[in-house]
Amino acid sequence: METRRVILALDLDHHRSNCRMLFTADEVGSDDMEAVLEFSAREAAQSSNAASSSTVVNGSHSYSGRQELNGRLSELDSELKDVDEQIEKLRELRSQIIAERNRVNEKLKTMQGASRLSTSKSLAPAKPSGKASQAGSLNYMTEFFEWSGELKARMREVFGIQKFRLCQEGVCNASMDGRDIVCIMPTGGGKSLTYQLPALLNPGLTLVISPLISLITDQILHLREFGVEAVMLMGSTSKEESRDIYSRLAAAANSKNRNGLAGPEIKFCYVTPEKIAASKSFTSMLEKLANAGKLSRIVIDEAHCVSQLGHDFRPDYKKLSILRQLFPRVPILALSATCPPKVLKDLLTTLRLKPIVNGTAATADGTVYFSAPLYRKNLHYTVAPKPSSASGVIKAMTKYILDHHRNDSGIVYCMSKKDTETVAQGLAEESGGKIRTGVYHADVHDRTKAELHERWRRGDVKVVCATIAFGLGIDKGDVRFVLHHSVGLRCIKGIDINIFLRCLNLWKVTIRHVYRAANHPSILTRSLLNQESGRAGRDGNDSDCILYFRPQDASRLSALVFMKKLTCGFDHEVQDMLRFAIDVEECRKLQFARYFSMSASLSMSAWGTAETDAHARCGHCDNCKRPPEAMERRDVTLPAWQILRVSQVIERMSGRVTMGMLADLVRGAGGGSFGAVVGGRGRGKGKGGAKEKIGLDLDEIAGGKVQLGKEETEILIVQLFLSGHLGESFHSTAYSINVYVTPGPGALRITRYSKEDVESGRGQRIQVTFLRKGKDAAKKNGRSTKTGDEEASRAYSSGAKGKKRKRGEESFEDELDDPIVDDDGGMSLYADDDDIAADRDEREVAKANASYTSHNVASKIRQRSESEGWTFTMSNDTPVSAAIPSKLRRGKFKPAIAGSAKLNGSTSLNNASRTRTPLTTVNRSMDNDVIEIESD
Ligand SMILES: Nc1ncnc2c1ncn2[C@@H]1O[C@H](COP(=O)(O)OP(=O)(O)OP(=O)(O)O)[C@@H](O)[C@H]1O
């Protein structure tokens, strides 16, 4: 019993916690020690039985058990000693291997440096080897590498390209040398070759990460045409296809050589960044390839997307930081066309790349950096005056295309899907079928898009009329011209503007709220000229980039300014665009250079070439080619004073005028009156105010009419807007944002003087350089410009029908081409709510596929005139312009027909269209297909 107690005490010490757990509450709380010990003894006996005999504290086995344990301990000690000795030896071995590795590495670097330089070439007197290797650094922009000959041969043989351009050769060399690279080359510069060519000379797979499926599809198409095996793995790739690709990649990873591989070796695998971010099975497949030495490089196209500071930030690009982690030894090539310094810094950090070293003096460590001038000297920029009517624009474009690019491929970029269709139809009709057009926009079915792309590549379709949807990934070398049908609101990313406007109306929220919720959409305006123009001349041959612009387009841009003010704070992007468009003197290249150096901190040097200084004029844009006699710089302080005085009066009277209206008013056109809302809570319909027409006495307010043509007046208004003498106010409705001209903060600087003061030269002076009209300029220099800007100019000054208009006389067509609802993301700007209603009607009509031929419009007018007792005749009974029904639908035609009918009793439609009186209204009722014309 005594022994048992001792054992129990020991056992309690060792197993205190267990015992505690086993006692019931009653037993633990009991004062009966005997009972507790009894319980413990029971438990100890049970656990001893369960344990092995050697460890049981059992008097009969304790001696042999200790001996056994001691023996085991000795064995373990000796084993540990052995392991320690081995560790020591392995440590030594490790040090030796590291030392040897370093030696091999050093040797390899030395060998690479030497072997990269082809001895035979390096001895060539014209190109000494010193050019490639200088003081421990390498100049990759040379052809003295051992692979140089083969690179060129494969480039010619596979891609049919004879010579490298820009920094292509340097990038290929650095790539062959296994370096990490950042390469910045302009759109169309030829970035693809920089990874496609080295890939053909190296074994293994090149992984290409690209943002757009269309881009990827296009690249794969090209590579397959060249007989190179390229695949893509997307969400849309079928299971069978994916399985096949995976098994081929797995076979490549497992094989020591090419024998036994199923199918041809995959040289390129294209994926989107989402694939890298989301697919573990894909990344582990890549790891297998990398471990087998079969992943030769990773290419990140549009690499600026990794940076939040760039305008194209794409969150999944950020996740590419994992690449360096997963594949520390696989070289990365980052490609971009636009990478200002702050974006570059971000890019290097995100992709975990080392600091950059210059590709012409690259030290052994670091990311090799190449950049090519952004300036593409084969692109000839022109801003052409845009005729005021839709048909005039079509005529001007048709003439330009037939005169200069009759058999060439081209693109016409339009603001809206609707525009693409009307322009495509217009060009085809106007040219009598000589211009074969196609339409491309977001709503075109994918299959139709692919067919069009193919027909365009084959040359069956010559001119694609497209929205910006036809952009990235479109790589046709011989695009000889890119026309911009209009400048204006283009891209409010991620938001359908119609949805946005409906939101405003339905939810009664402010624009600010909607836009904030939409994550700061970025607005790209200038890139309109650069991105889309990048589609031209990709083969390096001369190509034209023409922007059709008329001052009234400024109103569209103003709405953009308005948006930008609300979302990102005011900046000058849009004003810069306007300045660009109305500048008739400064070289376009220099304008771009200045813009980018200010907005994106891009060095001016990016705009130079080997032959030309960045600050030199290009010599081949419209402004460089224009002879001095085609321009005229004038002091326009007096007309400016008049415009500002009128706008001040209009504002005082709570009036609202658009730019076009103001240009009319100050010239004494447009009926001499403006609309104002008198009384009520606000200016819109339903806000209690009454609309009223207020007449203007120009003599009293402005000392007479402005003595400038309409176009000049509008240009002056734009200038005054840019200089802050004029401003604008915005009025949003359910369907549009209307922009009205108001006096700006600087107006007083001019208007505080009297007319006499201004005439005598007092105060601030305003000067504007105008283009002389086509005929005047032609008379002076006796020649016409290549890009057709004079033709456009002539079309502009003579109107759609090619007839000379008298100054101040108004064609109804002048207002026809009001901005249209932009279903691509732009927005429309209308003079007032009536116009909005008219446009709504117009769209409804379009939807119902109702067609108003000139004859049925005429017959309706005739019916009406007969029932009301006034006469209507159509001259020669010929079909009137297709614009007239459109005008009627939009309510623009109203004063013309009935007004002149009332005044004259009888008129021809064509004549009537040129006369305006404010006495009549037209009620449109599209539902029952009736056009009502009423006299007041
Ligand atoms: N050295 C060269 N000489 C002539 N043509 C070339 C050369 N390099 C590339 N090209 C051609 O230039 C066109 C544009 O090349 P690529 O698509 O690689 O441009 P990119 O720089 O990727 O442009 P983007 O940024 O618009 O995609 C292609 O048709 C290509 O065949």
Ligand as a Chemical Component Dictionary entry (heavy atoms), coordinates in Angstrom:
data_LIG
# 
_chem_comp.id                   LIG 
_chem_comp.type                 NON-POLYMER 
_chem_comp.pdbx_formal_charge   0 
_chem_comp.three_letter_code    LIG 
# 
loop_
_chem_comp_atom.comp_id 
_chem_comp_atom.atom_id 
_chem_comp_atom.alt_atom_id 
_chem_comp_atom.type_symbol 
_chem_comp_atom.charge 
_chem_comp_atom.model_Cartn_x 
_chem_comp_atom.model_Cartn_y 
_chem_comp_atom.model_Cartn_z 
_chem_comp_atom.pdbx_ordinal 
LIG N1  N1  N 0 11.149 46.861 -89.829 1  
LIG C1  C1  C 0 9.975  46.906 -90.407 2  
LIG N2  N2  N 0 9.858  47.294 -91.679 3  
LIG C2  C2  C 0 8.647  47.352 -92.281 4  
LIG N3  N3  N 0 7.512  47.004 -91.697 5  
LIG C3  C3  C 0 7.568  46.615 -90.412 6  
LIG C4  C4  C 0 8.790  46.540 -89.711 7  
LIG N4  N4  N 0 8.526  46.118 -88.460 8  
LIG C5  C5  C 0 7.211  45.936 -88.391 9  
LIG N5  N5  N 0 6.639  46.227 -89.555 10 
LIG C6  C6  C 0 5.189  46.217 -89.866 11 
LIG O1  O1  O 0 4.619  47.315 -89.191 12 
LIG C7  C7  C 0 3.299  47.007 -88.811 13 
LIG C8  C8  C 0 3.096  47.376 -87.369 14 
LIG O2  O2  O 0 3.801  46.505 -86.545 15 
LIG P1  P1  P 0 3.277  46.103 -85.111 16 
LIG O3  O3  O 0 1.902  45.571 -85.165 17 
LIG O4  O4  O 0 4.305  45.270 -84.489 18 
LIG O5  O5  O 0 3.211  47.535 -84.456 19 
LIG P2  P2  P 0 3.053  47.889 -82.942 20 
LIG O6  O6  O 0 4.211  48.705 -82.568 21 
LIG O7  O7  O 0 2.796  46.661 -82.159 22 
LIG O8  O8  O 0 1.768  48.822 -83.009 23 
LIG P3  P3  P 0 0.537  48.918 -81.993 24 
LIG O9  O9  O 0 1.058  49.594 -80.777 25 
LIG O10 O10 O 0 -0.429 49.750 -82.741 26 
LIG O11 O11 O 0 0.065  47.529 -81.768 27 
LIG C9  C9  C 0 3.107  45.547 -89.113 28 
LIG O12 O12 O 0 2.349  45.455 -90.286 29 
LIG C10 C10 C 0 4.485  45.016 -89.321 30 
LIG O13 O13 O 0 4.518  43.964 -90.244 31 
# 
loop_
_chem_comp_bond.comp_id 
_chem_comp_bond.atom_id_1 
_chem_comp_bond.atom_id_2 
_chem_comp_bond.value_order 
_chem_comp_bond.pdbx_ordinal 
LIG N1  C1  SING 1  
LIG C1  N2  SING 2  
LIG C1  C4  DOUB 3  
LIG N2  C2  DOUB 4  
LIG C2  N3  SING 5  
LIG N3  C3  DOUB 6  
LIG C3  C4  SING 7  
LIG C3  N5  SING 8  
LIG C4  N4  SING 9  
LIG N4  C5  DOUB 10 
LIG C5  N5  SING 11 
LIG N5  C6  SING 12 
LIG C6  O1  SING 13 
LIG C6  C10 SING 14 
LIG O1  C7  SING 15 
LIG C7  C8  SING 16 
LIG C7  C9  SING 17 
LIG C8  O2  SING 18 
LIG O2  P1  SING 19 
LIG P1  O3  DOUB 20 
LIG P1  O4  SING 21 
LIG P1  O5  SING 22 
LIG O5  P2  SING 23 
LIG P2  O6  DOUB 24 
LIG P2  O7  SING 25 
LIG P2  O8  SING 26 
LIG O8  P3  SING 27 
LIG P3  O9  DOUB 28 
LIG P3  O10 SING 29 
LIG P3  O11 SING 30 
LIG C9  O12 SING 31 
LIG C9  C10 SING 32 
LIG C10 O13 SING 33 
# 
